[in-house]
Amino acid sequence: MAFRPCIDLRGGRVVQIVGGTLSDDGQGVVTNFESERAPAEFAEMYRRDGLRGGHVIKLGPGNEDAALEALRAYPGGLQLGGGVTPDNAASYLDAGASHVIVTSYLFPEDELSWERLAAMRGAVGKERLVLDLSCRRREDGAYHIAVDRWTRVLPVVLSGELFQRLAEYCAEFLIHAADVEGQCRGIDQELVKLLGKWAPLPTTYAGGAKDLTDIAFVDQLSGGRVDLTIGSALDIFGGSLIQYEYAAALGRR
């Protein structure tokens, strides 16, 4: 297991939010942290500390310039997600992204569009595509994929079979546990355990990490097969529960 850093962008600024509170009109969003530092400063810090495979996520409009600045500050070290389509994906790779992350584009309605998935693979190649399968748990006990900034929950359910089929199209998976994202109340242990069992490719989990015990839990529950992103709990994002220096050392290891 390794630590993967993040740069979440809203309105061009680095933020940490509570998952699922975003909306098109911006009403009701719960923000844990908003930084005065430029996104590129975070990217430069990750580059200096040798952390690779982190992600820059554009949470809605108004983030294009900030995202490009971050990518250019750390060429080849960060992935880019948020509004990615076959038409614009190559431009982000040219700007310095190691991979592009795609989710909502693949679900124009309630089901996965295999045609769109094939188009994304054709645009950037399997080796530079990350599929975001962020999810929410529903009354049936299953984890359903959530798109459009985690506000639209689909009937599509995560399963080992789905991961196996999707592995033909991408290089990695990224999963935010939207129900606990940004709350610093602990990881979704059941989801991490399932990801360790199901995912046939490198997989990063994000959501709820609160302290060092959660880092150990991810490693233990996934059998070391799932990487971890930590957001609101980190001191660099206004948290007091996990020191960035410790996480960075874990990432380098």
C-alpha positions in Angstrom: 0.0 0.0 0.0 1.1 3.5 -0.8 -0.1 7.1 0.0 -1.5 8.9 -3.0 -1.7 12.7 -2.7 -4.6 14.8 -4.0 -5.5 18.3 -5.2 -9.3 18.9 -5.2 -10.3 22.1 -7.0 -13.4 24.2 -6.6 -13.6 27.7 -8.0 -9.9 27.5 -8.8 -8.9 26.9 -5.2 -7.6 23.9 -3.4 -10.4 22.6 -1.1 -11.6 19.7 0.9 -15.3 19.0 0.9 -17.8 16.6 2.4 -18.7 14.1 -0.4 -22.0 14.4 -2.1 -22.8 18.0 -0.9 -21.8 19.6 -4.3 -24.5 20.8 -6.6 -24.7 22.7 -9.9 -26.0 25.8 -8.1 -23.3 25.6 -5.3 -26.0 25.6 -2.6 -25.5 23.3 0.4 -21.9 22.4 -0.2 -20.0 21.7 3.1 -16.4 22.8 2.8 -13.8 21.6 5.4 -10.9 23.5 4.1 -10.0 26.2 1.5 -6.4 27.0 0.9 -4.7 30.3 0.2 -1.9 28.5 -1.5 -2.0 28.0 -5.3 -2.6 24.5 -6.6 0.8 24.5 -8.3 2.4 24.9 -4.8 0.9 21.6 -3.7 2.0 20.0 -6.9 5.5 21.2 -6.4 5.5 19.9 -2.9 4.4 16.5 -4.1 7.2 16.5 -6.7 9.8 17.5 -4.2 8.7 14.7 -1.9 8.7 12.1 -4.6 5.0 11.3 -4.4 3.6 10.0 -7.7 0.2 8.8 -8.8 -1.8 11.5 -7.0 -4.8 13.1 -8.6 -6.1 16.6 -9.5 -9.9 16.7 -9.5 -11.9 19.6 -11.0 -15.1 19.8 -8.9 -17.2 21.7 -11.4 -16.5 24.8 -13.6 -13.9 27.5 -13.0 -11.0 25.1 -12.4 -9.3 24.7 -15.8 -6.4 27.2 -15.4 -5.7 26.0 -11.8 -5.6 22.4 -12.9 -3.3 23.1 -15.8 -0.9 25.0 -13.6 -0.7 22.1 -11.2 0.0 19.6 -14.0 2.7 21.8 -15.4 4.3 22.1 -12.0 4.7 18.3 -11.8 4.9 16.8 -15.3 4.1 13.1 -15.3 3.4 13.0 -11.6 -0.3 13.7 -11.3 -3.5 12.3 -12.8 -6.3 14.6 -14.0 -10.1 14.1 -13.5 -13.2 16.2 -13.9 -15.1 16.7 -17.2 -12.7 14.5 -19.2 -13.9 13.3 -22.6 -12.3 11.8 -25.7 -12.2 15.3 -27.2 -10.2 17.0 -24.4 -8.3 14.1 -22.8 -5.2 14.4 -25.0 -4.8 18.1 -24.1 -4.4 17.2 -20.4 -1.8 14.6 -21.2 0.1 17.1 -23.3 -0.1 19.5 -20.3 1.7 17.0 -18.1 -0.9 14.6 -16.7 0.3 11.1 -16.4 -3.2 9.7 -16.8 -6.7 11.0 -17.2 -9.5 10.0 -14.9 -13.0 9.5 -16.3 -16.4 8.7 -14.7 -19.5 10.8 -15.5 -18.9 10.7 -19.3 -19.2 7.0 -19.2 -22.7 7.1 -17.8 -24.9 9.4 -20.0 -27.9 7.7 -18.6 -28.3 5.1 -15.8 -26.1 2.4 -17.4 -22.5 2.2 -18.4 -21.9 3.1 -22.0 -19.4 0.5 -23.4 -19.3 2.5 -26.6 -18.1 5.6 -24.7 -15.6 3.5 -22.7 -14.1 2.2 -25.9 -13.9 5.7 -27.3 -12.0 6.9 -24.2 -9.6 4.0 -24.5 -9.1 4.8 -28.2 -8.4 8.5 -27.4 -5.6 8.0 -24.8 -4.8 4.3 -24.7 -5.5 1.7 -21.9 -2.2 2.5 -20.2 -3.1 6.2 -19.5 -6.7 5.8 -18.5 -8.0 5.6 -14.9 -11.7 4.7 -14.2 -13.3 6.4 -11.3 -15.8 4.0 -9.8 -16.7 6.2 -6.8 -19.8 4.9 -5.0 -22.4 5.0 -2.3 -23.9 2.2 -0.3 -27.7 1.7 -0.7 -30.4 -0.1 1.2 -29.7 -3.3 -0.7 -26.3 -3.4 0.9 -24.5 -3.0 -2.4 -22.2 -0.3 -3.5 -23.7 1.7 -6.4 -21.6 3.9 -8.7 -22.2 7.6 -8.0 -21.5 10.2 -10.7 -21.9 14.0 -11.3 -19.8 14.9 -8.3 -21.3 11.9 -6.4 -24.9 13.4 -6.5 -26.4 10.9 -8.9 -26.5 7.3 -7.7 -26.9 4.7 -10.4 -28.3 1.2 -10.4 -24.9 0.0 -11.5 -23.4 -2.1 -8.7 -19.7 -2.7 -8.0 -18.7 -6.4 -8.3 -15.7 -8.5 -9.1 -17.2 -9.3 -12.5 -17.5 -5.6 -13.3 -13.9 -4.9 -12.3 -12.7 -7.8 -14.4 -14.5 -6.5 -17.5 -13.4 -2.9 -17.0 -9.7 -3.9 -16.5 -9.6 -4.5 -20.3 -10.0 -0.8 -20.8 -7.8 1.0 -18.2 -4.6 1.0 -16.2 -6.0 1.8 -12.7 -9.1 2.4 -10.7 -10.0 5.2 -8.3 -12.8 4.8 -5.8 -14.1 7.5 -3.5 -16.4 6.3 -0.7 -18.8 9.2 -1.1 -20.7 8.4 2.0 -17.7 9.1 4.3 -15.7 11.4 2.0 -14.4 14.5 3.9 -15.9 13.4 7.3 -12.7 12.1 9.0 -14.8 9.5 10.9 -13.0 6.4 9.5 -12.7 4.5 6.3 -15.4 2.3 4.9 -13.8 -1.0 6.0 -16.1 -3.2 4.1 -15.5 -1.4 0.8 -11.7 -1.6 1.3 -11.9 -5.3 1.9 -14.0 -5.8 -1.2 -11.6 -3.8 -3.3 -8.7 -5.9 -2.1 -10.6 -8.9 -3.3 -12.1 -7.6 -6.5 -9.6 -5.2 -8.1 -7.3 -6.8 -10.7 -5.4 -3.5 -11.3 -3.7 -0.8 -9.1 -6.5 0.7 -7.1 -6.7 3.9 -4.9 -9.3 4.3 -2.2 -10.3 7.7 -0.8 -12.8 8.6 1.9 -12.9 9.0 5.7 -9.3 8.4 6.8 -9.0 9.9 10.3 -5.7 8.7 11.8 -2.8 6.3 11.5 -5.0 3.3 12.4 -6.9 3.8 9.2 -3.7 3.7 7.2 -3.0 0.3 8.8 -6.6 -0.8 8.2 -6.4 -0.2 4.5 -3.2 -2.2 4.3 -4.5 -5.0 6.4 -8.0 -5.2 4.9 -6.9 -5.1 1.3 -3.9 -7.4 1.7 -1.7 -4.5 0.7 -3.4 -4.2 -2.7 -5.1 -0.9 -2.3 -3.5 2.5 -2.1 -4.9 5.3 0.1 -5.6 9.0 -0.5 -6.0 11.1 2.6 -7.6 14.5 2.5 -9.3 16.5 5.3 -7.4 14.7 8.1 -4.0 16.0 6.8 -2.4 19.0 8.4 -1.7 20.5 5.0 -5.5 20.7 4.5 -6.3 22.2 7.9 -6.6 18.8 9.7 -4.9 17.8 12.9 -5.1 14.1 12.8 -2.4 13.0 10.3 0.9 14.7 9.6 1.7 15.1 5.9 5.3 14.2 6.6 4.3 10.8 7.8 2.0 10.2 4.8 4.7 11.3 2.4 7.2 8.9 4.0 4.7 6.1 3.5 4.2 7.2 -0.1 7.9 7.1 -0.8 8.2 3.6 0.8 
